[in-house]
Amino acid sequence: MRWPSLSVILSQIFLAYIVYSIYSLSLLFVSPVCEDGKPCLKSYLSERPQLNLYIYSSVKRNPTSRDVDLVYSAQNFNYNEAQIIPTILNIPRETRRNGTLFLHVLLVPTFTKQDRSFIDLQKDIFTSYITIKMTQYMVPEAEAFKLLGKKDSSISKANKIAVHLVSHIKSRVTFTIMTDNIMLPAYSVPAELVNHIRIIGKQTFLPIVNYDFLQTRHRDLQRITLQNNTMNVTIEYSPVSLGKLRLVLHVQATMENLKNLGFSDKDVDEVKGIFADTNIYLLGGTFFIAAIHLLFDFLAIKNDVSFWRKKSNLIGLSKWTVMWRAFSQTVIFLYLCDESSSLLVLIPTGIGTIIELWKLKKISRVQLISSNSILPRIQFKTDDMNAAEVKTREFDAESMRYLSYLLYPLIIVGAVYSLLYQPHKSWYSWSINSMVNGVYAFGFLFMLPQLFVNYKLKSVAHLPWRAFMYKAFNTFIDDVFAFIITMPTAHRIACFRDDAVFLIYLYQRW
């Protein structure tokens, strides 16, 4: 009996782990069972009491009554319906000088005296509250301007100064209240809820008020300047189920771990977008598709590297196609770095760039020879090529000659147009944008030499078909994720470009 390969075994283990993870995710939406005869906790909202809502702002997380500013109050607050509360926040001088600002959301019973101070309300045993940090430090985006026009001295000065972290305010925040009428077992409360449950009496827990950080995205941050005495902020309220609350708390803890591993706030923001406003079925499907994409990426890289390691000649392979892929992958990687794209996009692109450069080294017949000097010496192989390889090179050169008549003028015209009419952050940014626009807009044309070689040789047997099929499946998955993960528009459109080339390859094989 033939044993399965290591790749097959690892793939099966990986898929089993993903299925188990999705199953564990679904268990968050199953309420814990309260067994008979054992103590249980009931929700304070089970009898639908009337509650008042107070929202204060302050520059400190733990302020005194003198340090707070009443932002909003509502008597008999309707916590069963979602609401939007547009407010105008007063921005204190400390906050405008790169300081912080906090919101304090208090939910109190109606029988509480309305003229009580902030501290008295906060210390009341019947009060549920949450503190929301409204400011976040980040480096502001550089201003763009026309490189050939007159430079605005104020813009260039701001670009030089604003290289340090600057306080930004969240223009949109959402708080939630868990409104499910449920019973929780007193001795087996879900771990993520332990720090959010406040018990009054013996068997009643107060309403769980929570800040839904998933709803606040990177695009909602607005820079605070010295002139901002007030700023418009939208406070949103939404009732939440127990399952959604547990999911938010789990994701929040995971995001904190990602930050500890070195992920930036922008990378975390991309992951938050997958969870925001997503039901459990779509979320599980997204996880499964993402896992399949990751698996196909691994298998494609493995088979591609194996194919090129065993390749001793270049019969049937377009040299220009390989050179173009190495160049285009490098340009795309530099462009994504310049646009500060998410690591979810940068890491796979960086790995692909390294592989394409390795393939370019192999097809160029380059060797690095160590010598007595500090730097290694570069030597080009001069081995004689056989007749089939010479014939492939002739077809490849012929296709490239036809292609150059169309491609180079288009790229030059596009670069000149971008320089004259579009703003850029720097000359480097213009250079990268011009090259990447050529890659995205006309890059698929550089795949045509390989199609031309296939046509002339009347064969596709020389192509790495296993790696190619894995990549082809991933192009269709990329079409889905192009609308989920934030990326530059040009990179999103390029995901659909590969589909057309894939279909032509399939037709040639048929």
C-alpha positions as CSV (number, residue, x, y, z in Angstrom):
1,M,0.0,0.0,0.0
2,R,1.3,3.4,-1.0
3,W,1.5,5.9,1.8
4,P,0.2,9.4,1.2
5,S,2.7,12.2,0.7
6,L,3.7,14.6,3.5
7,S,1.9,17.4,1.7
8,V,-1.4,15.5,1.6
9,I,-1.1,14.6,5.3
10,L,-0.4,18.2,6.4
11,S,-3.2,19.4,4.2
12,Q,-5.7,17.1,5.8
13,I,-4.6,18.1,9.3
14,F,-4.8,21.7,8.4
15,L,-8.4,21.3,7.0
16,A,-9.4,19.3,10.1
17,Y,-8.1,22.1,12.3
18,I,-10.1,24.7,10.3
19,V,-13.3,22.7,10.6
20,Y,-12.8,22.4,14.3
21,S,-12.1,26.1,14.7
22,I,-15.3,26.9,12.8
23,Y,-17.2,24.5,15.1
24,S,-15.7,26.2,18.2
25,L,-16.8,29.6,16.8
26,S,-20.3,28.4,16.4
27,L,-20.4,27.3,20.1
28,L,-20.1,31.0,21.1
29,F,-23.7,31.5,19.9
30,V,-25.0,28.6,22.0
31,S,-26.2,29.9,25.5
32,P,-24.8,28.0,28.5
33,V,-27.3,25.5,30.0
34,C,-28.5,26.3,33.5
35,E,-29.1,22.9,35.1
36,D,-31.9,22.3,37.6
37,G,-30.8,22.4,41.3
38,K,-27.8,24.6,40.7
39,P,-27.5,28.3,41.3
40,C,-28.2,30.5,38.2
41,L,-27.9,34.2,37.4
42,K,-30.7,36.0,35.7
43,S,-30.5,39.3,33.8
44,Y,-31.6,42.5,35.4
45,L,-33.3,43.3,32.1
46,S,-35.5,40.2,32.3
47,E,-38.3,42.3,33.8
48,R,-37.8,45.1,31.3
49,P,-37.1,48.0,33.8
50,Q,-36.9,51.6,32.8
51,L,-33.4,53.0,32.6
52,N,-31.7,56.4,32.2
53,L,-28.7,57.0,30.0
54,Y,-25.9,59.5,30.7
55,I,-22.8,60.1,28.6
56,Y,-19.9,62.2,29.9
57,S,-16.5,63.1,28.4
58,S,-13.2,63.8,30.2
59,V,-9.5,63.9,29.5
60,K,-8.8,61.3,32.2
61,R,-9.9,57.7,32.4
62,N,-10.8,58.1,36.1
63,P,-12.0,61.7,36.4
64,T,-13.6,63.5,39.3
65,S,-17.0,65.1,39.0
66,R,-15.4,68.5,38.2
67,D,-13.4,67.0,35.3
68,V,-16.4,65.7,33.3
69,D,-18.6,67.3,30.7
70,L,-22.2,66.0,30.2
71,V,-22.5,65.1,26.5
72,Y,-25.9,63.4,26.4
73,S,-28.7,62.2,28.7
74,A,-31.9,60.4,28.0
75,Q,-34.7,59.5,30.4
76,N,-36.4,56.2,29.9
77,F,-33.8,55.1,27.4
78,N,-35.2,52.6,24.9
79,Y,-32.5,49.9,25.0
80,N,-34.4,47.5,22.8
81,E,-34.0,49.5,19.6
82,A,-30.8,50.7,17.8
83,Q,-30.3,54.4,17.9
84,I,-27.9,57.0,16.4
85,I,-26.9,59.9,18.7
86,P,-25.2,62.8,16.8
87,T,-23.2,64.8,19.3
88,I,-20.8,67.7,19.4
89,L,-17.9,67.0,21.7
90,N,-16.0,69.9,23.4
91,I,-12.3,69.3,22.8
92,P,-10.3,70.5,25.9
93,R,-7.0,72.2,25.5
94,E,-5.2,69.1,26.9
95,T,-6.6,66.9,24.2
96,R,-5.8,69.4,21.4
97,R,-2.2,69.4,22.6
98,N,-1.8,65.8,21.6
99,G,-3.7,64.5,24.7
100,T,-6.5,62.0,25.3
101,L,-10.2,62.0,25.6
102,F,-12.6,59.5,27.1
103,L,-16.4,58.9,27.0
104,H,-18.1,57.5,30.0
105,V,-21.5,55.7,29.3
106,L,-23.6,55.2,32.4
107,L,-26.9,53.3,32.5
108,V,-28.9,53.8,35.8
109,P,-32.4,52.9,37.0
110,T,-35.0,55.6,36.8
111,F,-35.5,55.6,40.6
112,T,-32.0,57.1,41.0
113,K,-32.0,60.8,41.8
114,Q,-31.3,62.8,38.6
115,D,-29.3,65.6,40.3
116,R,-26.6,63.2,41.6
117,S,-23.0,63.9,40.5
118,F,-20.9,61.8,38.1
119,I,-19.0,60.1,40.9
120,D,-22.2,59.3,42.9
121,L,-23.8,57.8,39.8
122,Q,-20.7,55.8,39.0
123,K,-20.4,54.3,42.5
124,D,-24.1,53.4,42.7
125,I,-24.5,49.6,42.9
126,F,-27.2,49.6,40.3
127,T,-25.2,51.5,37.7
128,S,-23.8,49.8,34.6
129,Y,-21.0,51.7,32.8
130,I,-18.3,51.5,30.3
131,T,-15.3,53.8,29.5
132,I,-14.5,54.4,25.8
133,K,-11.1,55.8,24.8
134,M,-12.0,58.3,22.0
135,T,-8.5,59.2,20.9
136,Q,-5.9,57.1,19.1
137,Y,-2.3,58.0,18.2
138,M,-1.1,57.5,14.6
139,V,1.1,59.1,12.1
140,P,-1.0,61.4,9.8
141,E,-1.0,60.6,6.0
142,A,1.3,62.7,3.9
143,E,-0.3,65.4,1.8
144,A,-0.2,64.9,-2.0
145,F,0.6,67.7,-4.4
146,K,1.5,68.2,-8.1
147,L,5.2,67.7,-8.5
148,L,5.6,70.1,-11.4
149,G,3.4,72.8,-9.9
150,K,4.1,75.4,-7.3
151,K,4.8,73.8,-4.0
152,D,2.7,75.0,-1.1
153,S,5.1,75.8,1.7
154,S,2.6,75.1,4.4
155,I,2.0,71.6,3.0
156,S,5.7,70.8,2.8
157,K,6.3,72.2,6.3
158,A,3.4,70.1,7.7
159,N,4.8,67.0,6.0
160,K,8.2,67.6,7.7
161,I,6.7,68.2,11.1
162,A,4.0,65.6,11.2
163,V,6.2,62.5,11.3
164,H,5.5,61.8,14.9
165,L,2.4,60.3,16.4
166,V,-0.6,62.7,16.5
167,S,-3.8,62.3,18.4
168,H,-6.9,61.4,16.3
169,I,-10.5,61.2,17.5
170,K,-12.9,58.5,16.7
171,S,-15.7,60.2,14.8
172,R,-18.0,57.1,15.1
173,V,-18.3,54.9,18.2
174,T,-20.8,52.1,19.1
175,F,-21.8,50.8,22.5
176,T,-24.0,47.8,23.0
177,I,-26.2,46.3,25.8
178,M,-26.7,42.6,26.0
179,T,-30.6,42.4,26.0
180,D,-31.1,38.6,25.8
181,N,-33.3,37.2,28.5
182,I,-31.1,34.3,29.6
183,M,-30.0,32.4,32.6
184,L,-26.3,31.9,33.3
185,P,-24.9,29.1,35.5
186,A,-23.3,30.8,38.5
187,Y,-20.3,28.5,38.6
188,S,-19.6,28.1,34.9
189,V,-20.0,31.6,33.4
190,P,-18.2,31.9,30.0
191,A,-14.6,33.1,30.7
192,E,-14.9,36.2,28.4
193,L,-17.9,37.4,30.4
194,V,-16.4,37.1,33.9
195,N,-14.9,40.6,34.0
196,H,-18.1,42.2,32.6
197,I,-20.7,40.8,35.0
198,R,-21.6,42.7,38.1
199,I,-23.9,40.8,40.5
200,I,-26.5,42.6,42.7
201,G,-28.3,40.6,45.4
202,K,-27.6,36.9,45.0
203,Q,-28.9,35.8,41.6
204,T,-29.1,38.9,39.3
205,F,-26.5,40.5,37.1
206,L,-26.6,44.1,35.8
207,P,-27.0,44.9,32.1
208,I,-23.7,44.3,30.3
209,V,-22.6,47.5,28.5
210,N,-19.8,47.1,26.1
211,Y,-17.9,49.2,23.5
212,D,-18.1,47.5,20.1
213,F,-14.6,48.2,18.8
214,L,-15.4,46.3,15.5
215,Q,-17.6,49.1,14.3
216,T,-14.9,51.8,14.6
217,R,-12.7,51.6,11.6
218,H,-9.4,53.3,10.6
219,R,-11.3,55.5,8.2
220,D,-13.3,57.0,11.1
221,L,-10.3,58.6,12.7
222,Q,-10.0,62.4,12.3
223,R,-6.9,64.4,13.2
224,I,-7.2,66.8,16.2
225,T,-5.7,70.2,15.6
226,L,-5.3,73.2,17.9
227,Q,-8.2,74.9,16.2
228,N,-10.6,72.1,16.9
229,N,-12.6,73.4,19.9
230,T,-15.5,71.1,19.0
231,M,-15.8,68.1,16.8
232,N,-18.8,66.1,15.5
233,V,-19.0,62.6,16.8
234,T,-21.7,60.0,16.0
235,I,-22.5,57.8,19.0
236,E,-24.4,54.6,18.0
237,Y,-26.3,52.3,20.2
238,S,-27.2,48.7,19.3
239,P,-28.8,45.9,21.4
240,V,-26.7,42.8,21.1
241,S,-27.2,39.1,21.6
242,L,-25.1,37.0,24.0
243,G,-23.4,35.2,21.0
244,K,-22.4,38.4,19.3
245,L,-21.1,39.9,22.5
246,R,-19.0,36.8,23.2
247,L,-17.6,37.0,19.6
248,V,-16.7,40.6,20.0
249,L,-14.9,40.0,23.3
250,H,-13.0,37.0,21.8
251,V,-11.9,39.0,18.7
252,Q,-10.9,42.0,20.9
253,A,-8.6,39.7,23.0
254,T,-7.2,38.2,19.8
255,M,-6.5,41.7,18.3
256,E,-4.6,42.6,21.4
257,N,-2.4,39.5,21.0
258,L,-1.8,40.5,17.3
259,K,-0.6,43.9,18.4
260,N,1.8,42.3,20.9
261,L,3.2,40.2,18.0
262,G,4.0,43.4,16.0
263,F,0.9,44.0,13.9
264,S,0.0,47.6,13.4
265,D,-3.4,49.2,14.1
266,K,-4.0,49.3,10.3
267,D,-3.4,45.6,10.0
268,V,-5.8,44.9,12.9
269,D,-8.3,47.2,11.2
270,E,-8.4,44.9,8.1
271,V,-9.2,41.9,10.3
272,K,-11.9,43.8,12.1
273,G,-13.6,44.4,8.8
274,I,-14.1,40.7,8.3
275,F,-16.0,40.4,11.6
276,A,-18.1,43.6,11.5
277,D,-21.7,43.2,10.5
278,T,-21.2,39.6,9.6
279,N,-23.5,36.8,10.6
280,I,-22.2,33.5,11.8
281,Y,-22.8,31.5,8.6
282,L,-21.1,34.1,6.4
283,L,-18.3,34.4,8.9
284,G,-17.8,30.6,9.0
285,G,-17.8,30.5,5.2
286,T,-15.2,33.3,5.0
287,F,-12.9,31.5,7.4
288,F,-13.2,28.3,5.4
289,I,-12.6,30.0,2.0
290,A,-9.6,31.9,3.6
291,A,-8.2,28.6,4.8
292,I,-8.6,27.0,1.4
293,H,-6.8,30.0,-0.2
294,L,-3.9,29.7,2.3
295,L,-3.7,25.9,1.5
296,F,-3.6,26.5,-2.2
297,D,-1.0,29.2,-1.8
298,F,1.2,26.7,0.1
299,L,0.7,23.9,-2.5
300,A,1.3,26.3,-5.4
301,I,4.5,27.6,-3.9
302,K,5.7,24.0,-3.1
303,N,5.0,22.7,-6.6
304,D,6.4,25.8,-8.4
305,V,9.6,25.6,-6.4
306,S,9.8,21.8,-7.1
307,F,9.3,22.3,-10.8
308,W,12.0,25.0,-11.1
309,R,14.5,23.1,-9.0
310,K,14.3,20.1,-11.3
311,K,14.3,22.2,-14.5
312,S,17.7,21.9,-16.2
313,N,16.7,23.7,-19.5
314,L,14.3,26.4,-20.6
315,I,12.6,24.6,-23.5
316,G,9.1,25.9,-24.0
317,L,9.4,28.6,-21.3
318,S,9.3,32.3,-22.1
319,K,12.3,34.1,-20.7
320,W,10.6,37.5,-21.0
321,T,7.5,36.3,-19.1
322,V,9.7,35.1,-16.2
323,M,11.7,38.4,-16.3
324,W,8.5,40.4,-16.4
325,R,6.9,38.5,-13.5
326,A,10.0,39.1,-11.3
327,F,10.0,42.8,-12.2
328,S,6.3,43.3,-11.8
329,Q,6.2,41.5,-8.4
330,T,9.0,43.7,-7.1
331,V,7.2,46.8,-8.3
332,I,3.9,45.7,-6.8
333,F,5.6,44.9,-3.5
334,L,7.2,48.4,-3.4
335,Y,3.9,50.0,-4.3
336,L,2.0,48.2,-1.6
337,C,4.7,49.3,0.9
338,D,4.4,52.9,-0.3
339,E,0.6,52.7,0.2
340,S,1.0,51.3,3.7
341,S,-1.1,48.3,2.8
342,S,-2.1,45.6,5.3
343,L,0.3,42.8,6.2
344,L,-2.4,40.4,5.0
345,V,-1.5,41.6,1.5
346,L,2.2,42.5,2.0
347,I,3.4,39.2,3.3
348,P,2.1,36.9,0.5
349,T,3.3,39.5,-2.1
350,G,6.8,39.6,-0.5
351,I,7.1,35.8,-0.5
352,G,6.0,35.7,-4.2
353,T,8.6,38.4,-5.0
354,I,11.4,36.3,-3.5
355,I,10.4,33.2,-5.5
356,E,10.1,35.2,-8.8
357,L,13.6,36.7,-8.3
358,W,15.0,33.2,-7.6
359,K,13.4,31.9,-10.8
360,L,14.9,34.9,-12.7
361,K,18.3,34.0,-11.3
362,K,17.8,30.4,-12.6
363,I,16.6,31.4,-16.1
364,S,19.4,34.0,-16.5
365,R,22.0,31.3,-15.8
366,V,23.6,33.4,-13.1
367,Q,26.0,32.0,-10.5
368,L,27.4,33.6,-7.3
369,I,31.0,32.5,-6.9
370,S,32.7,33.1,-3.5
371,S,36.1,34.7,-3.8
372,N,38.7,36.1,-1.5
373,S,37.1,39.5,-1.7
374,I,34.3,40.6,0.6
375,L,31.6,40.5,-2.1
376,P,30.8,37.4,-4.1
377,R,31.6,37.4,-7.8
378,I,28.7,37.2,-10.4
379,Q,29.3,34.8,-13.3
380,F,26.9,34.1,-16.2
381,K,26.8,30.5,-17.5
382,T,28.0,30.1,-21.1
383,D,26.8,26.5,-21.6
384,D,25.7,25.8,-25.1
385,M,21.9,25.6,-25.5
386,N,20.3,22.8,-27.5
387,A,18.3,23.3,-30.6
388,A,14.9,23.2,-28.8
389,E,15.9,25.9,-26.4
390,V,17.3,28.1,-29.2
391,K,14.0,27.7,-31.0
392,T,12.1,28.7,-27.9
393,R,14.3,31.8,-27.5
394,E,13.5,32.8,-31.1
395,F,9.8,32.6,-30.7
396,D,10.1,34.5,-27.4
397,A,12.1,37.3,-29.0
398,E,9.6,37.5,-31.8
399,S,6.6,37.9,-29.5
400,M,8.4,40.5,-27.4
401,R,9.2,42.6,-30.5
402,Y,5.6,42.7,-31.5
403,L,4.6,43.6,-27.9
404,S,7.1,46.4,-27.5
405,Y,5.4,48.4,-30.3
406,L,2.3,48.7,-28.2
407,L,3.4,48.5,-24.6
408,Y,6.2,51.0,-24.2
409,P,4.3,54.0,-25.7
410,L,1.3,53.3,-23.5
411,I,3.5,53.2,-20.3
412,I,5.4,56.4,-21.2
413,V,2.1,58.3,-22.0
414,G,0.6,57.1,-18.8
415,A,3.6,58.3,-16.7
416,V,3.7,61.7,-18.3
417,Y,-0.1,62.2,-17.8
418,S,0.2,61.2,-14.1
419,L,3.1,63.7,-13.7
420,L,1.2,66.6,-15.2
421,Y,-2.3,66.1,-13.8
422,Q,-2.2,63.9,-10.7
423,P,-1.0,64.8,-7.2
424,H,1.7,62.6,-5.6
425,K,3.5,62.6,-2.2
426,S,7.0,62.6,-3.7
427,W,9.0,61.8,-6.8
428,Y,9.5,58.3,-5.5
429,S,5.8,57.9,-5.1
430,W,5.3,59.1,-8.7
431,S,7.9,56.6,-10.0
432,I,6.4,53.7,-8.2
433,N,2.8,54.7,-9.2
434,S,3.8,55.0,-12.8
435,M,5.5,51.7,-12.9
436,V,2.7,49.9,-11.0
437,N,0.0,51.4,-13.2
438,G,1.9,50.0,-16.2
439,V,2.1,46.7,-14.5
440,Y,-1.6,46.6,-13.5
441,A,-3.0,48.1,-16.8
442,F,-0.7,46.4,-19.3
443,G,0.9,43.7,-17.2
444,F,-1.3,40.9,-18.6
445,L,0.3,41.7,-22.0
446,F,3.6,40.3,-20.8
447,M,1.9,37.0,-20.2
448,L,1.2,36.9,-24.0
449,P,4.8,35.8,-24.9
450,Q,4.3,32.5,-23.1
451,L,1.0,32.1,-24.9
452,F,2.8,32.8,-28.2
453,V,5.5,30.2,-27.4
454,N,2.8,27.7,-26.6
455,Y,1.1,28.4,-29.9
456,K,4.3,28.1,-32.0
457,L,5.4,24.9,-30.3
458,K,1.9,23.4,-30.3
459,S,2.5,22.2,-26.8
460,V,1.9,23.1,-23.1
461,A,3.6,20.0,-21.6
462,H,6.6,22.2,-20.5
463,L,4.5,24.3,-18.1
464,P,4.2,23.6,-14.3
465,W,0.6,22.6,-14.5
466,R,0.1,21.5,-10.9
467,A,1.4,24.8,-9.5
468,F,-0.5,26.6,-12.3
469,M,-3.9,25.0,-11.3
470,Y,-3.4,25.9,-7.7
471,K,-2.7,29.5,-8.6
472,A,-5.7,29.5,-11.0
473,F,-8.1,28.4,-8.2
474,N,-6.7,31.1,-6.0
475,T,-7.4,33.8,-8.7
476,F,-11.1,33.0,-8.3
477,I,-10.8,33.2,-4.5
478,D,-8.9,36.5,-4.8
479,D,-11.9,37.8,-6.7
480,V,-14.0,37.3,-3.6
481,F,-11.5,38.7,-1.1
482,A,-10.9,41.7,-3.3
483,F,-14.1,43.1,-1.9
484,I,-13.4,42.0,1.7
485,I,-9.8,43.1,2.4
486,T,-8.9,46.8,1.9
487,M,-6.3,47.3,-0.9
488,P,-5.5,49.8,-3.6
489,T,-8.1,49.9,-6.4
490,A,-5.5,49.0,-9.0
491,H,-4.5,45.9,-7.1
492,R,-8.2,45.0,-6.8
493,I,-8.8,45.3,-10.5
494,A,-5.6,43.2,-11.3
495,C,-7.2,40.3,-9.4
496,F,-9.8,40.0,-12.2
497,R,-7.2,40.4,-14.9
498,D,-5.6,37.0,-14.2
499,D,-8.9,35.2,-14.8
500,A,-8.9,36.0,-18.5
501,V,-5.3,34.7,-19.0
502,F,-6.2,31.6,-17.0
503,L,-9.0,30.8,-19.4
504,I,-6.7,31.2,-22.4
505,Y,-4.2,28.8,-20.9
506,L,-7.0,26.3,-20.3
507,Y,-8.2,26.7,-23.9
508,Q,-4.6,26.0,-25.2
509,R,-4.4,22.9,-23.1
510,W,-7.7,21.7,-24.4
